């Protein structure tokens, strides 16, 4: 998933990203998936806006690594996760 999101951030402009997030919300099969997609979409759009302000955008590989680490942290903090 981190790889796909990194690619999306690097290859899509802000309008395309907003359209993709909108499609995620329309296609969400449950309220839980809708809320999760909405929150993730908000954060991705916020990140894309920040990236557009940088003189040199991050490399896809760097974004993928950062996203992977964030997902690992989120899973570890999830109730019932691997946090010891």
N, C-alpha and C positions, 0 to 999 in steps of 0.2 A: 504494500500500500504506500509506503514512504517513497518508493521509486516512482509510482504513478503520480503522486501528488507533487513531487519535485519536478517531474516532467511537465505537469500541468502549469506549475508556477513559472517555469522558464519559457515555455513555448506559447503560452496564451497571454493575450493582453487583458487588461482589467475588464473590459466589456465581455469578452469571451468567458472569463472566469465567472463573472456574475451570472451569465446565461447558464453555465454549467451548474452552478449552485442552485439556481432557480429550478432547473430540470430535476436535480436531486430531490428537492422539496416536493415537486409535483408527483414524483414517482415513488415517494416514501410509502412503504406498505403498512407501516404502523405509526402511531403517535410517537413512540420511543425513537424509531429511526428518523422520523421527521425532526424531532428535537436535537438528536445527535448530529444530523446532517446540517441543520440550521446553525448550530454552535460551531461546528467545524468549518462550514462555509464562511461564517463571519470572520473567523480567525485567518483563514486563507486569504480572504479579500483584504483584510487589514495588513497581512504580511506582504501581499502583492503591492499595495499602496506604498508601503515602506521601501520595498525593493525598487520601485520606480523612482524614488528620490535619491537613490545611491548613484554616485558617479560610475561605479562598476558593479553590476549586479553579481550576486554570488553564483558560483558554478553549480551546475545541477548536482554534481557529486557531493558538494558541501551541503546543499539543501537536503539531499537524501539522507546523509549521515545525521544531520540535526533532527530531521523528522523521525528517523528511526529511534534516536535516543529519547525524544519526547514521548513517543508511543511506549517505549519500554518503561519510562518513568510513570506514565499514566497507568499502565497495567499493574505496576508494582504498588501503586497507591490505591488501586481499586479494592473495595472491600472483598476479602476472599482471595486477593492477589497473592503474589509470591513474597510480599514484604515480610521480613522476619523480625 
